[in-house]
Amino acid sequence: METDITKLCDSTICRTYARLPVVFTRGRGCRLWDDKGKEYRDFLAGIAVCNLGHCPENLTKVICEQAERLVHVSNLFYTEPQVLLALELVKLSFGDRVFFCNSGAEANEAAIKLARKYSLTHYGSGRYEIITMRGSFHGRTLATLSATGQEKVQRGFEPLVDGFTHVEFGSVEAVKGAITEKTCAIMVEPIQGEGGVRIPPVGYLKELRAICDERGLLLIFDEVQVGMGRTGKLFAYEHEGVTPHIMTLAKALANGLPMGAMIATEEVAKVFDPGSHASTFGGTPLVSAVALETLRTIANPHFLIEVQRKGEYFIERLRELQKKYGVVKDVRGRGLILAMELDRPGKIIVDKCLERGAIINCTQDAVLRFLPPLVVSLEDIDWLMDQLDELLKEF
Ligand SMILES: *Cc1c(COP(=O)(O)O)cnc(C)c1O
């Protein structure tokens, strides 16, 4: 089975991924099983997607019930689950209006289009540039890879979409220096995920907001990876006591069903009118019902406090390993997005973890990234630390 599936995959599906040699067939909570029945403990959650773990009972129930009732009718009509979800997102965030789509890239596309249209409406043409950060990741569509501050994502796909300026992440001065009469917005991840779990200095996001208010710019937070409870707050911006004009969500929004959302203040969102933007699948009754249940579960204060508690335990255990092994350059994170930066490539640790039945990730070559389901247990964390301890010893 394994050879069949992996070989057929490699010969029929575009080679856009370097896949690890496992065929998963089943999941439950923080556990996954492959086609040979081997059990794995998951510290990646499908890249910060399955925040409530795999196949949680309450979501499976919602999926089945909604699938029996209604799956899709298009946005030419009204449907209840979509509205209930939008109401909940508005209630729980800074925003007033929501646009639904199917992925992070699409949510960011919507944010970029909204920022441009807002600027055109209020300031006239020629003011369309968006300042984004080096090391950022905003998606793989042409506009979002142009917004992304990493050459490896852009190479081979030039010409890029015009209107993005990249500056050093974490530097207020760099942003100030890049603003011109063409600038309309600043787009930033509150914590860079794919870029290596990079956390900006305290006060950075607040200063960006102040600059935006002073210069008539829009502030866009890309919370595709760090939203939905990942950092121990429902949205990462809550840690800094600052709100954006626009925020994007995706990954964990429907716990594995594809969904993205762009949330904006009324003042900004009102420049979108019928025909401005669309998505055939955006906010179907099925994904909306699942996202609503996901959101209600995560937004529970008791749930979020548990995420914080587990995150503190996790990072403390990583710091113990840092003290013990010189190859560990840095340990950082917030809530349950955590990283251990090594002084050398970390791919071999990922491979060896997999052999031992632990799923972790490595980004930016040397940064081991941990994004467990938010329902991870302390016992699972301890078990992972034992594996890492043994692997770092041999490293
Ligand atoms: C994953 C990610 C995206 C892209 O999301 P897709 O659903 O893959 O299009 C955008 N921004 C951030 C911060 C991400 O982590």
PDBQT file of the ligand as one rigid body, heavy atoms in Angstrom, charges set to zero:
ROOT
HETATM    1  C1  LIG A 401      -0.317  29.473   5.579  1.00  0.00    +0.000 C 
HETATM    2  C2  LIG A 401      -0.299  30.961   5.546  1.00  0.00    +0.000 A 
HETATM    3  C3  LIG A 401      -0.856  31.683   4.469  1.00  0.00    +0.000 A 
HETATM    4  C4  LIG A 401      -1.380  31.005   3.231  1.00  0.00    +0.000 C 
HETATM    5  O1  LIG A 401      -2.481  30.223   3.495  1.00  0.00    +0.000 OA
HETATM    6  P1  LIG A 401      -3.007  29.177   2.381  1.00  0.00    +0.000 P 
HETATM    7  O2  LIG A 401      -4.268  28.649   2.976  1.00  0.00    +0.000 OA
HETATM    8  O3  LIG A 401      -1.942  28.147   2.214  1.00  0.00    +0.000 OA
HETATM    9  O4  LIG A 401      -3.223  29.953   1.143  1.00  0.00    +0.000 OA
HETATM   10  C5  LIG A 401      -0.874  33.056   4.550  1.00  0.00    +0.000 A 
HETATM   11  N1  LIG A 401      -0.379  33.698   5.622  1.00  0.00    +0.000 NA
HETATM   12  C6  LIG A 401       0.161  33.044   6.659  1.00  0.00    +0.000 A 
HETATM   13  C7  LIG A 401       0.671  33.810   7.832  1.00  0.00    +0.000 C 
HETATM   14  C8  LIG A 401       0.239  31.656   6.657  1.00  0.00    +0.000 A 
HETATM   15  O5  LIG A 401       0.802  30.998   7.685  1.00  0.00    +0.000 OA
ENDROOT
TORSDOF 0
